[in-house]
């Protein structure tokens, strides 16, 4: 079997024509109603993009005032400014004022924007590439959703910055081999999932309240990392809570301990795997072991208690 060489992306455009710059960006980012005006700064524009179909690194310099809207995209885009003013306004939400140097996930539903005399850095990851990596980590790739309202903590920001630095050094010279470029794309997807964990559709609306931000970080961490040997102590550190406070929060919201919640999520993942499995070839014992359940009898009883049927019954329904 032959595999096609990934198509490289390598763009470097400059212009001192305001309308040309506006139209180029509007076409690149599926824009509508884009407006560009001169400011007190002499106008200058440069756009660079390097990478492949899975991931590109981009830089934009625009000495002027640019505003408009961007529609929904198949890519996941993280942007940050190093100069100038920038505001994005998701539909039905309050405006987000960009902080220089702090990454911001572009809303998946699109948004309005208003930028002035700015330098911008972007990492753009293709949705299918992110789905593949998220699926390997235990998330359902078909319901992949990231929340642009999350404010990444210092740990996630450091992971992201370290990854972007390595990717930049490797990719921006435009000479990386296709294999190395693919590895950098995978690293970019992994770093993005650390920065903005996958949102689970099963999270209660109460977790969206500002007062539950610490607990929400812990819950999202469980859903994103339940394939790893995480503990209550790990969750307390992620949530910046004492272990006692974390236990109280889980008991109040979910009526169970943090460890019991981790077990619930893993049992859900077992069910997902069984429903996708082939009854003729899927081993229930192997699926259970993959999600950390080693004792067959105890696992079967716990599974029945949570899902109202035994694992073998779930597997038969996948046929």
Residue pairs with C-beta under 8 A, 6 or more apart in sequence:
5 178
6 52
6 53
6 54
6 178
6 181
6 182
7 52
7 53
8 51
8 52
8 174
8 178
8 181
9 49
9 50
9 51
9 52
9 53
9 56
10 49
10 50
10 174
11 47
11 48
11 49
11 50
12 46
12 47
12 48
13 24
13 45
13 46
13 47
13 48
14 44
14 45
14 46
14 47
15 21
15 24
15 45
16 43
16 44
16 45
18 36
18 37
18 38
18 43
18 45
18 64
19 36
20 45
21 36
21 43
21 45
21 47
21 62
21 64
22 34
22 35
22 36
22 66
24 47
25 31
25 34
25 47
25 60
25 62
25 66
26 32
26 34
26 68
28 47
29 70
29 73
30 70
30 71
30 73
31 68
31 69
31 70
31 71
32 68
32 69
32 70
32 71
33 68
33 69
34 66
34 67
34 68
34 69
35 65
35 66
35 67
35 68
36 64
36 65
36 66
37 64
37 65
38 64
38 65
39 63
39 64
39 65
39 116
39 117
41 63
41 64
41 117
42 63
43 63
43 64
44 61
44 63
45 61
45 62
45 63
45 64
46 59
46 60
46 61
47 58
47 59
47 60
48 58
48 59
49 56
49 57
49 58
50 56
50 57
50 58
50 171
50 172
50 174
51 57
51 124
51 171
51 181
51 184
51 185
52 178
52 181
52 182
52 185
53 126
54 125
54 126
54 129
54 182
54 185
54 189
55 123
55 124
55 125
55 126
55 129
55 167
55 184
55 185
55 188
55 189
56 123
56 124
57 121
57 122
57 123
57 124
57 167
57 168
57 171
57 172
58 120
58 121
58 122
58 123
58 124
59 119
59 120
59 121
59 122
60 118
60 119
60 120
60 122
61 118
61 119
61 120
62 115
62 117
62 118
62 120
63 117
64 116
64 117
65 114
65 115
65 116
65 117
66 113
66 114
66 115
66 116
67 112
67 113
67 114
67 115
68 112
68 113
69 110
69 111
69 112
69 113
70 106
70 110
70 111
70 113
71 110
72 108
72 109
72 110
73 106
73 108
73 110
74 126
74 127
74 128
75 124
75 125
75 126
75 127
76 105
76 106
76 108
76 124
76 125
76 126
76 127
76 130
76 146
76 192
77 105
77 106
77 122
77 123
77 124
77 125
78 103
78 104
78 105
78 106
78 122
78 123
78 160
78 192
78 195
78 196
79 98
79 103
79 104
79 106
79 120
79 121
79 122
80 98
80 100
80 101
80 102
80 103
80 104
80 120
80 121
81 98
81 100
81 101
81 115
81 118
81 119
81 120
81 121
82 100
82 101
82 119
82 120
82 121
83 100
83 117
83 118
83 119
84 115
84 116
84 117
84 118
84 119
85 98
85 114
85 115
85 116
85 117
85 118
86 97
86 98
86 113
86 114
86 115
86 116
86 118
86 120
87 95
87 96
87 97
87 98
87 113
87 114
87 115
88 95
88 96
88 98
88 104
88 106
88 107
88 111
88 112
88 113
89 95
89 96
89 111
89 112
89 113
89 114
90 96
90 107
90 109
90 110
90 111
90 148
91 107
91 109
91 110
91 111
93 107
93 149
96 104
96 148
98 104
102 157
103 152
103 157
103 160
103 195
104 148
105 146
105 147
105 148
105 150
105 195
105 196
106 148
107 148
108 145
108 146
108 148
123 164
123 167
123 188
123 192
125 185
125 188
125 189
125 192
127 144
129 185
129 186
129 189
130 144
130 189
130 192
130 193
131 141
131 142
131 144
132 141
132 189
133 186
133 189
133 190
133 193
134 141
134 144
134 189
134 193
134 198
135 141
137 193
137 224
137 225
137 227
138 224
138 226
138 227
138 269
139 198
139 223
139 224
140 272
143 201
144 198
145 198
145 199
145 201
146 192
146 196
146 197
146 198
146 199
147 196
147 199
148 196
150 196
150 197
150 220
152 160
152 195
152 196
153 217
153 238
153 240
155 238
156 194
156 195
157 195
159 191
159 194
159 195
160 191
160 192
160 194
160 195
163 187
163 188
163 190
163 191
164 188
164 191
166 184
166 187
167 184
167 187
167 188
170 176
170 180
170 184
171 181
171 184
176 184
193 224
197 220
197 221
197 223
197 224
198 220
198 223
198 224
199 220
200 219
200 220
200 223
202 268
203 216
203 219
203 220
203 223
204 253
206 212
206 253
207 215
207 216
207 219
207 253
208 216
212 249
212 253
214 239
214 240
214 241
214 249
215 239
215 241
215 246
215 249
215 250
215 253
217 238
217 239
217 240
218 235
218 236
218 238
218 239
218 241
218 246
218 249
218 250
218 258
219 261
221 230
221 234
221 235
221 238
221 239
222 230
222 235
222 258
222 261
222 262
222 265
223 265
226 262
226 265
226 266
226 269
226 291
227 269
227 291
229 292
230 262
231 259
232 243
232 246
232 247
232 257
232 258
232 259
233 243
235 246
235 258
236 242
236 243
236 245
236 246
239 246
239 249
241 249
246 258
247 257
247 258
250 256
250 257
250 258
250 261
251 257
254 261
256 264
263 302
264 306
266 291
266 292
266 293
267 291
267 302
267 303
267 306
267 307
269 291
270 287
270 288
270 291
270 293
270 303
270 311
271 303
271 307
271 314
273 282
273 287
273 290
273 291
274 282
274 284
274 287
274 311
274 314
274 315
274 318
275 314
275 317
275 318
276 318
277 287
277 315
277 318
278 318
278 319
279 315
279 316
279 318
279 319
282 315
282 318
284 311
284 312
284 315
285 296
287 311
288 294
288 296
288 299
288 311
293 299
293 302
299 311
300 310
300 311
303 310
303 311
304 310
307 314
